[in-house]
Amino acid sequence: MQCIYYLAPTLESTHKVSDDLRAAGISDFFLHVISKDEAGLNQQHIHSSNYLETTDIIRLGLIGAFAGFIAGLICAGLLMRLEPFGPDVPAIVFFITVALVTMFGSWVGGLTGIATKNRKLGGFQYDIEAGKYLLLVYARKKQLAEIQTMMSTRHPEAKLSAMDKHFLNPFIALH
């Protein structure tokens, strides 16, 4: 499944695109819109985006978990080497140390991610602030040509802005 990014100039255009995409077989679950005008989207019954799409919680949570895992290994290594609790510490203590520090790192990374805009949307920030509507269309590979043809013929005002071949991978850049 891929994510196609379209920029629409107006709410009316976004509504028409949304209706046509539904008619083409794209359900609301696979169509999200990022906009400054959340109230307008709700009034028009258009699915707005969610926190996973607008924040960097996944990417920074994973980075935090990785950093926490490394820090946990270092802490466990120091506990083994320095023996602050004596030489007869069960191995489970070291495992729990690594697990707790990993979870702490993931928690801190997730909190940082909630406060950070999704880096994939950085190139669209100016347009969104200017009042445009960013449509995220999640489609299977077999639907791509049909969607792109329909969008170019029926909605030339909605500009194809990017394609994300790996929408689940937060570390891959947009094309």
N, C-alpha and C positions, 0 to 999 in steps of 0.2 A: 504494500500500500504506500502511496506517495501523497504528499501534500502539495497542492498547487496554490500559490498566492496570487490573488487578483486585487488590484486597487480600483475601487469604484468611487466616482466623484460625489454622488449624492445618496441620500437615504432612499429616494424613490428608485434610483437605479439599482441599489443594493436589494431592495424588495423584489424588483422584477427578476434580477439574477437569481435570487433565492427561490422564487417560484419556478423559474425555468429549470433550475438544477433539481428541484424536487420532482418536476415532471420527467426529468431525464433519469430518475431512479436514485438520486442522492438523498438519503434521509437526513433529517435535522441533526442526527448524531454525528454525521460526517461533514457538516457544514457549520462553521463558526465565523463570527464577524468580530473584529476588533475595531473599536471606535471610541471617540470621546463622548458620543451621544448614546449612552446606554439606555436612557429613557425612550428615545426614539426607536431603538431596536426592540424594546419590550412592547411598545405600542403597535409596532408593525408585526409582532410575533416572529421576530427573526432571532435565531439562536446567537447569543453573544458568546465570546470566548470564555474559557475557564482559567483558573490559576496556573494549571500546568502549561498552558500556552502563553500566558502573559508574564509569568515570573520565571526565574532561573532556579527554581527549587530542586528540580531533578539533577541538573548538572552540578550545582554547588553542593547538593546533598551527597552525591557520589564522590565528589572531590573531597568533601569533609570526611566521609567514611574511609576513603583511602588514606588520607592524612592521619586520621585517628587510628587506623590499623597499623601504620608505620610507627606512630607514637606508642601504641600499645605494645608492639614488639620490643621497642626500646625499653619501655618500662618493665616488661617481663624479663628482659635480658638483665637489666640493672638489679631487679629483685633476685634473680638467680645468682648473679655475680657478687653482690654485696651482702646477701643473706641477712637482711635486717630482722627477719623473724626466725632465724636459726636455719640449720642445714636440712631439717626434716619437713620442709613445706611440700604439701601434696601438689602434684602437677595441675590439678584442677584450678588452683589459685592463679597460676600463670595464664591459663586459658580464660578464666573469668576476667583477669586484668586486661588482656587483649580485647575481649568482647566488650567490656564496659567502655574502654577508651575509644574503640571503634564506634560504638553507638553514640558516645558523646560527640565525636567528630562529625558523625552524620547529622546529629541534632543541630549542632552549631552551623554546619554547612546549609542545612535546610532552612534555618532561621535567616541566615544571610541571603539565601535564594529567594525567600518570600519578599524580602525588602529590595530585591534587584530585578530590574526588567530583563526579560528574556533576551539574550544577546542576538538571537536570530531575528528579532524584531527591530534591532537598532537602526537598520537602514530604512525602516518605514516610519520611524518616530516623527520625523518632520511632517510627513503626509498625514499621519493620524492626528497630530496636533493642529494641522491646517483644516481639519474637518472631513478628511476623506475616510473611506471605509475599507479596511483590509479584510478580504474574504479568504478564509482557509478552507479549501475543499480537499477532503481526504478521499482519494479514489484508488481503485484497483488499477493495475496496469492496463487491463483490457478496456477500461472506461476512459483512459486519458485522451485518446484521439477524439472520441465522441464529445467529451466535455470541451476540449479546446476548439473543436470545430463549431460547436454550438455557441460558445462564448465569443468567438471571433465574428461569426455571422450575425448573431442576435444582439450582442452587447459589445460593440467595438469601443464604447466609452470605458468599459472595465478593462484595465490594462493588465496583461500577464506580467507579474513582477518577479516571480521566482518559483523555483520548484525544489522541493526537499525530498530527495529520494530515500532518505533515512529519517523519517520524522520522529521515530522513537529514540534515535541516537542524538542526545543533546550536544555532542562534541563535534558533529559534522556541520560544515558551513552550508549555506544555501547556494544554489546554482542559478 
